[in-house]
Amino acid sequence: MGFISVLLVLLGLIMLFRPSLLWTVTESWKSNDATEPSDLYVWSTRFGGSIVALAGLGGVIAIWFL
């Protein structure tokens, strides 16, 4: 459980601070002319990253107290 929580925190931080990296790996191949992610994609990825990081942090804290 601890490994998954740490992995969620790391993934969430990547999504929060480097959404363009995630776009390059997962979405850039789907478009012929897109050179960068849209503002909506960046916003939604950052929002999702904050939720994922908080969930992982909650898991880490739960391990400490249980």
Protein Blocks (a to p, Z undefined) as FASTA:
>chain_A
ZZmmmmmmmmmmmmmmmmmlmmmmmmmmmpfklcbdcfklmmmmmmmmmmmmmmmmmmmm
mmmmZZ
